[in-house]
Amino acid sequence: MHDTRLSVTSRGSVPVSASERVSSGIMRDLEQQRLVPGQRLIETEIAQRFGVGRNAAREAIQRLAAMGIVDLSRNRSPSIRRLTLEETLDVLEVAEAMTALLARLAARNFDGLVHLPRMQAVLSEMSDCALSRDPDAFSRMRRRFYRALLDIAANGELDRHFGAMNMHIVYLQYRSSLLQDARFEDYRRICQAVITGDARSAEAAARQHVRRVRHLIQELSAAANAAASLE
């Protein structure tokens, strides 16, 4: 799946506020596993780390809470949100519909003269990532993959809502080489269907991708529960 938001650290010539800089930094920390689901966020530590005031740190935490990334439960310090299995499956249910729509629109709008070089670059980057097994490179590739599809689909509402899903939290909780390998394979299938302009096949590949992710996550969760019961 995706996360287009993690790459947003500036807006060209538009100034970025201190709180935006902090929220982007926290997102990078999540991506690079310096922060993990369930970890608490202390305002003073965040302010010191990013060289900002506590107000900016507080605003950043509130911004991330509005995005569904931070949990602001009462009587507890803010923390990186941890999804239950039920919440994870809810996210995947929405993700299936939105990813299918994205793939269908991208295939329908695909213009080889305009879009083929970009998609070929994405496919080449996928091959490099598959060889390197570098999780940071994989995250960058994933962002470029979905950003390319969103640009080709050219639907502003889909673009706005697509980035609001919590797939990045899902993948932070469920780290597995099997899951990463499956995503490589599925991304290639989606790319190839989009490049051929086959909207029906692109939609089917996208749905199959999310269903495969759901199945693997359920297996990982069951295995973790079984291991915990033996302790």
Buried (B, 14 or more C-beta within 10 A) or exposed (E): BBBBBBBBEEEEEEEEEBBBBBBBBBBBBBBEEEBEBEEEBEBEEBBEBBEBEEEBBBBBBBBBBEBBBBBBEEEEEBBBBBBEBEBBBEBBEBBBEBBBBBBBBBBBBBEEEEBEEBBEEBBEBBEEBBEEEEBEBBBBBBBBBBBBBBEBBEBEEBBEEBBEBBBBBBBBBBEBEEBBEBBBEBBBBBBBBBBEBBBEBBBBBBBBBBEBBBEBBBBBBEEEEEEEEEE
